[in-house]
Amino acid sequence: MIYSKDEKEREGHLRKILELLKKEDLDKVISYVSRQLKIHEKNYTTHDLELGAVVFALKIWRHYLYGTKCRVFTDHKSLQHILVQKELNMRQHRWLELLSDYDCDIRYHSRKENVVADTLRGKNENRH
């Protein structure tokens, strides 16, 4: 059990635990999820595809995420500003309504820093 007085202290404790787990080779991925685009989704903009992926993940893992604070990392910079964007299409409005049910924030994580995800993405793309 970990007790932390505030968010910063909690993040520090979690960081230490994750570093220890990694050092001892005890960190494991618990789940992967992927799917092919539906026919109509092939016409979506990159922005909408990225936002759709976030919504898909929230729906798939809702039983873990609902009622907890979560952080979404994306390599698509404009998504971190989606919650304050003024002009949205109907699909984006609908997805933002779903996002508002969760206590999550979206953060940019550059592609260069996200080597593991790119490696996994490449493996999946080479299968087809």
VMD Tcl script that draws the C-alpha trace (Angstrom):
set ca {
  {0.00 0.00 0.00}
  {1.27 3.44 -0.90}
  {0.23 6.60 0.90}
  {0.90 9.98 -0.66}
  {-0.01 13.42 0.61}
  {-0.44 14.99 -2.82}
  {-0.32 14.35 -6.57}
  {3.39 15.16 -6.92}
  {4.36 12.82 -4.09}
  {2.11 10.08 -5.52}
  {3.75 10.38 -8.94}
  {7.17 10.13 -7.29}
  {6.15 6.99 -5.41}
  {4.69 5.41 -8.54}
  {7.79 6.30 -10.55}
  {10.02 4.57 -7.97}
  {7.83 1.47 -7.98}
  {7.72 1.29 -11.77}
  {11.51 1.73 -11.98}
  {11.98 -1.09 -9.47}
  {9.58 -3.37 -11.36}
  {11.40 -2.64 -14.61}
  {14.81 -3.22 -13.00}
  {13.66 -6.60 -11.67}
  {12.03 -7.41 -15.05}
  {8.61 -7.66 -13.40}
  {6.83 -5.09 -15.55}
  {4.40 -6.73 -17.96}
  {1.88 -5.51 -20.49}
  {-1.56 -6.61 -19.37}
  {-3.51 -5.93 -22.52}
  {-3.29 -4.96 -26.17}
  {-6.16 -3.93 -28.37}
  {-6.43 -3.13 -32.04}
  {-8.95 -3.21 -34.84}
  {-9.23 -2.42 -38.51}
  {-10.86 0.77 -39.70}
  {-14.48 0.52 -40.75}
  {-15.21 1.54 -44.33}
  {-16.62 4.97 -43.40}
  {-13.68 5.67 -41.06}
  {-11.26 5.57 -43.98}
  {-12.54 9.05 -44.88}
  {-11.83 10.50 -41.41}
  {-9.12 13.10 -40.94}
  {-6.01 12.06 -39.01}
  {-7.24 14.18 -36.10}
  {-10.55 12.29 -35.96}
  {-8.82 8.92 -36.29}
  {-6.57 9.75 -33.34}
  {-9.48 10.99 -31.23}
  {-11.47 7.91 -32.25}
  {-8.62 5.71 -30.99}
  {-8.77 7.44 -27.59}
  {-12.55 6.95 -27.44}
  {-12.16 3.29 -28.48}
  {-9.61 2.69 -25.71}
  {-11.83 4.37 -23.10}
  {-14.76 2.18 -24.13}
  {-12.71 -1.02 -24.12}
  {-11.13 -0.37 -20.71}
  {-14.02 1.57 -19.15}
  {-14.33 -0.91 -16.27}
  {-10.76 -0.02 -15.25}
  {-10.88 3.70 -16.04}
  {-14.34 4.88 -15.02}
  {-14.17 6.76 -11.73}
  {-10.38 6.97 -11.69}
  {-7.99 9.63 -12.91}
  {-6.23 8.60 -16.09}
  {-3.76 10.18 -18.45}
  {-3.81 9.61 -22.21}
  {-0.53 10.03 -24.07}
  {-0.72 10.72 -27.79}
  {1.78 11.57 -30.49}
  {-0.86 13.78 -32.14}
  {-0.20 17.24 -30.67}
  {-3.58 18.84 -31.46}
  {-5.47 16.32 -29.32}
  {-4.18 17.89 -26.12}
  {-6.25 20.98 -27.01}
  {-9.42 19.19 -28.14}
  {-11.29 19.95 -24.90}
  {-11.04 23.71 -25.46}
  {-11.43 23.72 -29.24}
  {-14.31 25.95 -30.37}
  {-15.23 24.51 -33.78}
  {-16.12 20.83 -33.65}
  {-18.09 18.57 -35.96}
  {-20.96 16.43 -34.64}
  {-18.78 13.34 -34.29}
  {-16.23 15.27 -32.21}
  {-19.03 16.70 -30.04}
  {-20.35 13.20 -29.40}
  {-16.89 11.88 -28.56}
  {-16.13 14.80 -26.26}
  {-19.37 14.12 -24.44}
  {-18.15 10.57 -23.83}
  {-14.72 11.90 -22.77}
  {-16.40 14.16 -20.21}
  {-17.63 11.04 -18.38}
  {-14.01 10.21 -17.53}
  {-11.49 12.01 -15.37}
  {-8.70 11.99 -17.92}
  {-6.33 14.46 -19.45}
  {-4.67 14.17 -22.83}
  {-0.93 14.79 -23.06}
  {1.40 15.00 -26.01}
  {4.20 12.43 -26.11}
  {6.46 12.78 -29.13}
  {6.86 9.86 -31.49}
  {10.65 9.88 -30.96}
  {10.14 9.25 -27.24}
  {7.58 6.49 -27.83}
  {9.82 3.83 -29.37}
  {7.90 0.88 -27.87}
  {4.54 1.89 -29.34}
  {6.08 2.52 -32.76}
  {7.77 -0.88 -32.66}
  {4.48 -2.58 -31.82}
  {2.65 -0.56 -34.47}
  {5.25 -1.62 -37.04}
  {4.90 -5.30 -36.12}
  {1.12 -5.12 -36.56}
  {1.38 -3.28 -39.88}
  {3.79 -5.88 -41.27}
  {1.32 -8.70 -40.62}
  {-1.16 -7.56 -43.29}
}
mol new
graphics top color blue
foreach p $ca { graphics top sphere $p radius 0.5 }
foreach p [lrange $ca 0 end-1] q [lrange $ca 1 end] { graphics top cylinder $p $q radius 0.2 }
display resetview
